[in-house]
Amino acid sequence: MPNKFDRRSIRLKGYDYSKEGLYFVTICCQNMAHLFGKVLNGQMKLNAAGLMVDKWIKELENKFPDIRTDEYVIMPNHLHIII
């Protein structure tokens, strides 16, 4: 059985990822655990952990003045952000 970390890279060969640009980032919870809240009636309801993630996403620009957060969405077991 292959190691779960033996995946092909989706990075562009030869691309300098230190260059300025928009980056789509997905962060998943370990074992896809629902740590950030739940969807109720089609709406995401953040729990304390989800609210903490939301707070720190909003603080990224203050902590790292060279980046901007464009859009983001927090789901029960992962988040997507465009930086």
C-alpha positions as CSV (number, residue, x, y, z in Angstrom):
1,M,0.0,0.0,0.0
2,P,1.5,3.4,-0.9
3,N,2.3,6.0,1.7
4,K,-0.5,8.6,1.9
5,F,2.1,11.3,1.6
6,D,3.4,9.8,-1.7
7,R,1.3,12.1,-3.9
8,R,2.3,13.9,-7.1
9,S,3.1,17.5,-6.7
10,I,0.6,20.0,-8.1
11,R,3.2,22.7,-8.2
12,L,4.3,24.1,-11.6
13,K,7.8,23.0,-12.4
14,G,10.1,25.9,-12.6
15,Y,7.6,28.4,-11.1
16,D,9.0,30.7,-8.4
17,Y,6.4,30.6,-5.7
18,S,8.2,33.4,-3.9
19,K,6.9,35.8,-6.6
20,E,4.0,38.1,-6.0
21,G,0.6,36.7,-7.0
22,L,-2.6,35.2,-5.8
23,Y,-2.4,31.8,-4.1
24,F,-5.3,29.5,-3.4
25,V,-4.6,27.6,-0.2
26,T,-6.6,24.7,1.3
27,I,-5.9,23.6,4.9
28,C,-7.6,20.3,6.1
29,C,-8.0,19.1,9.6
30,Q,-6.2,15.9,10.5
31,N,-8.4,12.9,9.8
32,M,-10.9,15.3,8.3
33,A,-12.3,15.9,11.8
34,H,-15.0,18.5,12.0
35,L,-13.2,21.0,14.3
36,F,-14.5,24.3,13.1
37,G,-18.3,24.0,13.5
38,K,-21.1,22.6,11.5
39,V,-23.5,23.4,8.6
40,L,-27.1,24.1,9.9
41,N,-29.8,25.0,7.4
42,G,-27.3,25.6,4.7
43,Q,-25.3,28.1,6.8
44,M,-21.9,27.5,8.4
45,K,-22.1,27.9,12.2
46,L,-18.6,28.4,13.6
47,N,-17.7,27.0,17.0
48,A,-15.0,28.5,19.2
49,A,-12.2,26.9,17.1
50,G,-13.8,28.2,13.9
51,L,-14.1,31.7,15.4
52,M,-10.5,31.6,16.4
53,V,-9.5,30.6,12.8
54,D,-11.7,33.4,11.5
55,K,-10.0,35.9,13.8
56,W,-6.5,34.9,12.8
57,I,-7.2,35.0,9.1
58,K,-8.3,38.6,9.6
59,E,-5.1,39.3,11.5
60,L,-2.8,37.9,8.8
61,E,-2.4,41.3,7.1
62,N,-1.4,42.9,10.4
63,K,1.1,40.2,11.2
64,F,2.5,40.0,7.7
65,P,2.2,43.4,6.0
66,D,3.3,42.1,2.6
67,I,0.3,39.9,2.1
68,R,-3.4,40.5,1.6
69,T,-6.2,38.0,2.2
70,D,-8.7,38.3,-0.6
71,E,-11.4,35.7,0.0
72,Y,-11.8,32.8,2.4
73,V,-14.3,30.3,3.6
74,I,-14.2,28.1,6.7
75,M,-15.9,24.7,6.5
76,P,-16.4,22.2,9.3
77,N,-13.2,20.3,8.5
78,H,-11.1,22.6,6.2
79,L,-10.7,26.1,5.0
80,H,-9.9,27.7,1.7
81,I,-8.2,31.1,1.4
82,I,-6.9,33.2,-1.4
83,I,-3.8,35.1,-0.3
